[in-house]
């Protein structure tokens, strides 16, 4: 029986969302939280986009030092040999790539305006795969954009060509949310059987079915004899109506009637990190978590009806499919209603020392395991504190909002990495 792996694309598809975005430090924190959860891979950015270069290199340094381990960091590029060459020029240490090209008749005609045939699309893709292999990429995924509106025979031809040239996975993209759970199951199962390579599922929520189609597609891949990879984003943030929500997708795999104990994750996911990552993403993107969001919404464990309240008090399993503690919930959330000192781009040393002292007092009761790598934060002298404060100021310039505790701790712990994240050097 094949396994299901989670590839989160918040730092690629999520940040492409109109009117939204993340600073490079915020993207890095997302990677850290995904790693803590046990997510297999983060599609962490665009290696051909010049303003991403310092961020991508900094995160790969965190991989080398063990901070971002064992999560894989993969880049997204167009399926062209030119993009591959640019990627390795700007980010020489990148190891994992996803190469994307449109495959449907609608896209080939509508985007390329008759300049490319289907054979051209296949050739362009295999040239890109060959180029990535020549640079010794450790894993290569090939993406069929608008796969759900692409003829199945052509998808099989396209994916088979990718496999024969050394691609590791084929990404089936339901780019417009056109599939339903039944159609995607049959198509992906046929692909898995005929191509015999792992299938990656990328679904959008234009019809409100992103999570359902994602797990149905994964089932199709496994029933077809192959591992499945599901693309998610934190809180479902993504283009237009969004992508499959990370927490909801994992809950569906581990708790739903047809999946529990039958279709299993290839890597265990620590759902107790759900509350933290969902709330950080909400704050960073500036998008509130919907009240009815599975697992992390304000009403996910709220009961008002007399029958429901009575039933859940007698036995929570009467009206709760899973326990709130599994999601990292249960502790009271405090809101400052009096004096509050925030980090800011114009902050001074007194306010900074106050903030760090409060954090120190707060983490004093945590175990070393709970703190992870964020332990023993201290400044050797006033000069060092001033240098960290300067980085905090720059981080506030980028984020345009006060930093959260974990961001402050990250800067204090990894000032050189933070400096690289905060450096945007226009390249000519």
C-alpha positions in Angstrom: 0.0 0.0 0.0 1.4 3.4 -1.0 1.8 6.3 1.4 0.6 9.9 1.3 3.1 12.8 1.7 2.4 16.4 2.3 4.1 19.1 0.2 3.1 22.5 1.5 3.0 25.3 -1.1 2.2 28.3 1.2 5.5 30.0 0.3 4.8 29.6 -3.4 1.1 29.5 -4.2 0.0 31.2 -1.0 2.2 34.2 -1.5 0.9 34.5 -5.1 -2.5 35.3 -3.8 -3.7 38.7 -4.9 -3.5 41.5 -2.3 -1.6 39.3 0.1 2.1 38.5 0.8 4.7 37.6 3.4 8.1 39.1 4.3 11.1 36.8 3.8 11.4 36.4 7.6 7.7 35.4 7.7 8.3 32.8 4.9 11.2 31.5 6.9 9.1 31.1 10.0 6.5 29.2 8.0 9.2 26.8 6.9 10.3 26.3 10.5 6.8 25.6 11.7 6.2 23.2 8.8 9.4 21.4 9.7 8.2 21.1 13.3 4.9 19.6 12.1 6.7 16.9 10.1 5.7 18.1 6.6 7.7 16.3 4.0 8.5 19.3 1.7 7.9 23.0 1.5 7.8 24.6 -1.9 9.7 27.5 -0.5 9.9 30.0 -3.3 11.0 31.0 -6.8 14.7 30.4 -7.6 14.5 32.5 -10.8 13.1 35.5 -9.0 16.0 37.7 -8.1 14.5 39.2 -4.9 14.1 35.6 -3.6 17.7 34.7 -3.9 19.0 35.8 -0.5 15.9 34.3 1.2 16.3 31.0 -0.6 20.1 30.8 0.1 19.5 31.7 3.8 17.0 28.9 4.2 19.3 26.4 2.5 21.9 27.4 5.0 19.4 26.6 7.8 19.1 23.2 6.2 22.8 22.7 6.2 23.1 23.6 9.9 20.2 21.2 10.8 17.7 23.9 11.8 15.5 23.0 8.8 15.8 19.3 8.9 14.4 16.9 7.8 12.0 18.9 5.7 12.9 19.3 2.0 12.9 22.7 0.4 11.8 22.8 -3.2 11.8 25.6 -5.7 9.1 26.2 -8.4 10.1 27.3 -11.9 8.8 27.1 -15.5 9.7 24.0 -17.3 12.3 25.5 -19.5 16.1 24.8 -19.7 16.7 28.5 -19.4 14.8 28.7 -16.0 16.8 25.7 -14.8 20.1 27.4 -15.7 19.0 30.6 -14.0 18.0 28.8 -10.9 21.4 27.1 -10.4 23.1 30.4 -11.2 21.2 32.4 -8.6 20.7 29.6 -6.0 23.6 27.1 -6.6 22.8 24.9 -3.7 19.2 24.2 -4.5 18.5 20.5 -4.6 14.8 20.0 -5.3 12.8 21.5 -8.2 9.3 21.5 -9.6 9.1 22.3 -13.3 5.7 23.6 -14.5 4.1 24.0 -17.9 0.6 24.2 -19.2 -0.8 21.1 -20.9 -4.5 21.7 -21.7 -5.7 22.7 -25.2 -7.2 25.8 -23.6 -3.9 26.9 -22.1 -1.8 25.9 -25.1 -4.0 27.9 -27.4 -4.9 30.7 -25.0 -1.5 31.3 -23.5 0.9 30.4 -26.3 -1.4 31.7 -29.1 -0.5 28.9 -31.5 3.2 29.4 -31.1 3.6 25.9 -29.5 2.2 22.5 -30.3 1.7 19.6 -27.8 4.9 18.1 -29.0 6.7 21.4 -28.3 5.4 21.3 -24.8 6.7 17.8 -24.2 10.1 18.7 -25.7 10.4 21.9 -23.6 9.7 19.9 -20.5 12.1 17.1 -21.2 14.8 19.6 -22.0 14.2 21.2 -18.6 14.4 17.8 -16.8 17.6 17.0 -18.6 19.1 20.4 -17.6 18.0 19.8 -13.9 19.6 16.3 -14.0 22.8 17.8 -15.4 23.0 20.0 -12.4 22.5 16.9 -10.2 19.2 18.0 -8.7 18.2 15.4 -6.0 14.5 15.4 -6.9 12.5 16.7 -9.8 8.8 17.1 -10.0 7.1 17.8 -13.3 3.9 19.8 -13.2 1.0 19.7 -15.7 -0.8 23.0 -15.2 -4.5 22.7 -16.0 -4.2 18.9 -16.0 -7.9 18.5 -15.1 -8.8 20.1 -18.5 -6.1 18.1 -20.4 -6.8 15.0 -22.5 -5.9 11.9 -20.5 -3.9 10.3 -23.3 -1.7 13.4 -23.6 -1.2 13.5 -19.8 0.0 9.9 -20.0 2.4 10.8 -22.8 3.6 13.9 -21.0 4.2 12.1 -17.7 5.8 9.1 -19.3 8.3 11.4 -21.1 9.1 13.1 -17.8 9.7 9.7 -16.1 11.9 8.4 -18.9 14.1 11.5 -18.6 14.5 11.0 -14.8 11.7 13.0 -13.2 10.7 11.7 -9.7 7.1 12.8 -9.5 4.3 14.0 -11.7 2.1 16.8 -10.4 -1.5 16.8 -11.5 -2.7 20.3 -11.2 -6.4 21.0 -10.9 -5.6 24.6 -11.6 -9.1 26.0 -11.8 -10.8 23.6 -9.2 -12.6 22.0 -12.1 -12.4 18.4 -10.9 -14.7 16.7 -8.4 -13.7 13.8 -6.1 -15.0 11.2 -8.6 -13.3 12.5 -11.8 -10.0 13.2 -10.2 -9.9 9.7 -8.6 -10.5 8.0 -11.9 -8.0 10.2 -13.8 -5.2 9.9 -11.3 -5.7 6.2 -10.8 -5.3 5.8 -14.6 -2.2 7.9 -14.6 -0.6 6.0 -11.7 -1.3 2.7 -13.5 -0.2 3.7 -16.9 2.9 5.9 -16.0 3.9 4.0 -12.9 5.4 6.9 -11.0 4.2 8.8 -7.8 1.5 11.4 -8.4 1.4 14.8 -6.7 -2.1 16.4 -6.3 -2.5 20.1 -6.5 -6.1 21.3 -6.1 -7.8 24.7 -5.9 -11.1 25.6 -4.2 -13.0 27.4 -7.0 -15.9 25.0 -6.5 -15.2 24.5 -2.7 -13.8 21.0 -3.1 -10.0 21.4 -2.7 -9.6 19.1 0.3 -12.1 16.6 -1.1 -10.5 16.4 -4.5 -7.0 16.3 -2.9 -7.6 13.2 -0.9 -9.7 11.6 -3.7 -6.7 12.1 -6.0 -4.3 10.7 -3.4 -6.6 7.6 -3.1 -6.5 7.2 -6.9 -2.7 7.3 -7.0 -2.4 4.7 -4.2 -5.1 2.5 -5.7 -3.2 2.7 -8.9 -0.1 1.4 -7.1 1.9 4.6 -6.5 2.7 6.9 -3.6 0.7 10.1 -3.4 1.8 13.7 -2.6 -0.8 16.3 -1.7 -0.1 20.0 -2.0 -1.5 22.2 0.8 -1.3 25.7 2.1 -1.7 27.0 5.7 -5.3 28.1 6.2 -6.0 27.3 2.6 -4.5 30.6 1.5 -4.0 30.6 -2.3 -4.9 32.1 -5.6 -8.6 33.0 -6.1 -10.6 30.7 -3.7 -7.5 29.1 -2.3 -5.9 25.7 -2.1 -6.4 22.6 0.1 -6.0 23.6 3.7 -3.0 21.9 5.5 -4.8 21.1 8.7 -8.1 20.1 7.1 -6.3 17.8 4.7 -4.3 16.0 7.4 -7.5 15.6 9.5 -9.3 14.2 6.5 -6.5 11.6 5.9 -6.2 10.6 9.6 -9.8 10.9 10.8 -12.2 10.3 7.9 -14.2 7.1 7.6 -12.7 5.8 4.4 -9.0 6.7 5.1 -8.3 6.1 8.8 -6.0 3.0 9.2 -6.2 2.3 5.4 -4.5 5.2 3.6 -1.6 6.4 5.7 0.8 9.2 5.8 4.3 8.4 4.8 5.6 10.8 7.5 3.7 11.4 10.8 2.3 14.9 11.1 2.3 16.5 14.6 -1.1 18.1 14.6 -0.4 19.7 18.0 1.5 22.4 16.0 -1.7 23.3 14.1 -2.9 26.0 16.3 0.5 27.8 16.3 1.1 27.7 12.5 -2.5 28.6 11.7 -2.5 31.7 13.9 0.9 32.8 12.8 -0.2 32.6 9.1 -3.4 34.4 9.9 -1.3 37.2 11.5 1.3 37.3 8.9 -1.1 37.4 5.9 -3.5 39.6 7.8 -6.4 37.2 7.1 -8.6 36.1 10.0 -9.2 32.3 10.4 -12.8 31.6 9.5 -14.9 30.8 12.6 -15.9 27.4 11.1 -12.4 26.4 9.9 -11.8 22.7 10.6 -9.7 22.1 13.7 -8.5 25.7 14.3 -11.6 27.9 13.8 -13.1 29.6 16.9 -16.2 27.4 16.6 -14.5 24.1 15.9 -15.1 23.0 19.4 -17.9 25.4 20.5 -21.3 24.0 21.5 -24.5 26.0 22.2 -27.4 23.7 21.5 -28.7 22.0 24.7 -28.6 18.5 23.2 -25.1 19.0 21.9 -23.8 20.6 25.1 -25.3 17.9 27.2 -23.9 15.2 24.9 -20.4 16.6 24.7 -20.2 17.1 28.5 -21.1 13.5 29.1 -18.7 12.2 26.5 -16.8 14.5 24.0 -16.9 11.8 21.4 -20.6 12.3 21.1 -20.2 15.5 19.2 -16.4 15.9 18.5 -14.6 13.7 16.0 -11.2 14.6 17.5 -10.0 16.3 20.6 -9.0 19.9 20.7 -5.8 19.1 22.5 -4.7 17.2 19.4 -4.6 20.5 17.5 -2.5 22.2 20.2 -5.5 24.0 21.7 -6.7 24.3 25.2 -4.5 27.0 26.8 -6.0 30.4 27.4 -5.1 33.2 25.0 -4.2 36.5 26.7 -4.9 39.8 25.1 -3.0 42.9 26.3 -5.5 45.5 27.5 -3.2 47.8 29.3 0.3 49.2 28.5 1.9 47.4 25.5 5.4 47.8 24.1 5.7 46.6 20.5 8.6 46.1 18.2 8.7 48.7 15.4 10.9 50.1 12.7 11.6 53.2 15.0 11.9 51.3 18.2 14.7 52.0 20.8 16.9 50.0 23.1 14.7 50.4 26.1 11.6 49.0 24.5 13.6 46.2 22.9 15.2 45.2 26.2 11.7 45.2 27.8 10.4 42.9 25.0 13.2 40.5 25.3 12.9 40.4 29.1 9.2 39.5 28.8 10.1 36.7 26.4 12.8 35.5 28.7 10.4 35.4 31.6 7.8 33.6 29.5 10.1 30.9 28.2 11.7 30.3 31.6 9.2 27.6 32.4 9.5 25.8 29.1 11.5 22.6 28.7 14.5 22.4 26.3 12.4 20.2 24.1 9.6 22.8 23.9 12.1 25.5 23.1 13.8 23.5 20.4 16.6 25.5 18.9 15.4 28.7 20.4 17.2 28.4 23.7 19.9 30.3 25.6 19.2 33.7 24.0 21.4 36.3 25.6 23.5 39.3 24.6 27.2 39.6 25.4 27.1 43.3 25.8 25.2 46.5 24.9 26.8 46.7 21.5 25.5 43.2 20.5 22.0 44.1 21.7 22.1 47.3 19.6 23.1 45.2 16.5 20.1 42.8 17.1 17.8 45.8 17.6 18.9 47.2 14.2 18.0 43.9 12.6 14.6 44.0 14.4 14.0 47.5 13.0 14.7 46.2 9.5 12.4 43.2 10.0 9.6 45.6 11.0 10.2 47.7 7.9 9.7 44.5 5.8 6.7 43.2 7.7 5.0 46.5 8.5 3.7 45.0 11.6 5.1 44.1 15.1 7.1 41.0 15.2 5.9 37.9 17.1 8.0 36.3 19.8 9.4 33.6 17.6 10.6 36.1 15.1 12.4 38.1 17.7 14.0 34.9 19.0 15.0 33.9 15.5 16.8 37.2 14.9 18.6 37.0 18.2 19.6 33.4 17.6 20.6 33.7 14.0 21.6 37.3 13.3 23.7 36.5 10.2 20.8 34.5 8.6 18.4 37.3 9.5 20.6 39.9 7.9 20.6 37.9 4.7 16.8 37.5 4.8 16.4 41.3 5.3 18.8 42.2 2.5 17.2 43.0 -0.9 19.8 43.9 -3.4 18.4 45.1 -6.8 20.3 43.1 -9.5 20.8 44.6 -13.0 
